[in-house]
Amino acid sequence: MPTLSVRPDKIPQGSYYADSYNERWSLRHLFHRRRLDTLARLVPTPARVLDAGCGSGVLCRLLADKGCMVAGVDLRQDRVVWCKQFIPEGEFSLGDLRTCKLGAQFDVVIASEVLEHVSAIDRQVALVNLSSHMKNGGRLIVTVPSSLYLRFEPVWELIRGWQYGVEGHDDELRHDL
């Protein structure tokens, strides 16, 4: 099972999702670790992987440590900068999932916990665009939060805000499923 052990000198600042993955005996740890480890197991090795909406880069770090070549795209410049520091061997760029053109093909494209931040009308556009980045026979992996998670989202938002200030990795204003 892949594990993420992040040395403090490799993290440019505290990250909610990296901290959640590494911390022990908390609800957020159990949820995020289980989710990310499951996603990492779905990816064959070696593979070239695109993490669409890469956010904090934890999944990219797991996959790079597993031997994958990783790339990520995110709408937020600060997340792209974060990922470039956290996973220097990866390729990260600023872009919108609906319109980005990366000029590359991937064995696996992952959109995990990101489509809920795109309007219902734009989801199909985003999925068609992401599938255009897949090699023939490639794999598209999409996850969205469970309804239970979304019910607890106001609590998660308070915890993230209390611990990390305005850093945030989500579009806290949109969870549209």
N, C-alpha and C positions, 0 to 999 in steps of 0.2 A: 504494500500500500504506500503510495507516495506520501511523504511528509514534508512539511515546510518548516525549516528551522532558520529563522532570519537573524543574522547577527546585527546588533544595534548599529554598527558602523556602516551597514549596507542600506539602512533605511534613512532617507533624507528627513523624515518627520514621522510622527506617529500615524498609523493608518488603522482605522476602525476594523477593516476586514482582515488585515494581516494580524492585528492584535487579537481579533476574535478567533482566528484560526489557531493561533499559538497558545492562547490562554487555556487554562484547565478548569473544569468543573463549573461551567456556566451554561445557561441555556443558549446564549448566542454562539458559544464555542461549539456545542453539540450540533446546532443547526448548520452553521457555516462549514464546519469541518466535514460533516457528513455529505453535504451538498457538493462541495468542491472535490472531495476525494472520489465521489461517485462520477462526477464529470470527467475527472482525470482518467479514471478507469475505462471510460468509453472511447478514449482516444488511442488508436494503435500507435506503436512505436516501431520505427521512427515515422514521424509524420510532419508535414508542414501545416501549421495550425494558425487560423485567424480567430482572435477573440474580439468579436464585434461588441463594442461597449466595454472595453477592457478595464475601465475604472481603476481600481487599486492595483491591478496586475497580479493578484495572488494566484489566480488560475494559470496565468502565463508562467509565473515562477515555478509552479508545480510541474507544468508540462515541459518547460526547459530542463528542469532537473531530471525529468524522466527521459530526456534525449530527443525531444521534439524541437524543431525550428519554429519559433513563435513570432507572430506579428499581432499587433493590436491597433484598433482604431477607436477613438473616443471623441465625443463632442466637446469635451472640456480640455483646454490647453494645459491646465495644471495637472490633470491626470496623465496626459501624454508625457509631460516632463517627468512626473513621478515614475512612470513605467520605464522610461529611458534610463533613469538612475537605478531603479530596483532590478531591472533585467537588461543590463547593458548589451547582452548578446542578441536581444530581440530587436524587431523593427516596429516602431510605433509612429502613428501619424494622427493628425487632427482630421476629423471627418464626420459627416452625418451618415448614418446607416442607410438612409434613403437615396443618397446621391454619390457616395464616395466611389472613386474609381482608383483602385490600388495598383493596377497594372500587374497583378500577380494572381496565380491560381493556387488553391490550397487543397490539401487532402481532406481537411476538416475545417468547417466554419462553425463557430459557437456563438450563439446569442443567448447568454444566460442572464436572466433577471434584467432584461433590457427592453423588451417589447412593450411592457406595461407603461413605459415612459414615452411611447409613441402613440399618437391618436389612432383610433380604430381604422380610420380611412387610410392612414399611412403605413399600417403594418404590412399589408400585402406588398406595397411598393418596396419597403425595407427588405422583406424576405426575397422578393424577386432580385433585387440588387445584390443581396448577400449570396444568393445561389449562383449569380453570374461569376462569383469569385471562386467557385468550386471546380476542381478538376473533374473530368468525366469519372463517374463511379465514386465521387467524393461523398462525404457525410456532412449533413447539416444537423446540428444539435441545438435545439431551442428549449429553454425552460422559462417558466413564469412563476411568480410566487403563488403559493397556495392561498386559498381564501382565509385559512387560519392565520398565516403570516400577515396578510393584509389587515386583518382585524387587530393584530398587535403592532402594526406599523407606527401608530402614534407613540407607543411606548419606545420602540426602537429609535424613532426620531429624537425623542427627548434624551435618551441615553447617548446617542451619537453627538447631539448638540452639547450636552453637559461635558462629555469627555473630550471632544475634538473641536468644539466651537463651530465656526462656519465652514470647516474643511469639507464635510459632506462628500459622499461619493454618489449620491442619488439626486435626481430631480425630485426633491421632496414634495413638490406641488402636484405631481402627477403619478398616480397609480391607477390607471384606467384599464380595467379588464371587464 
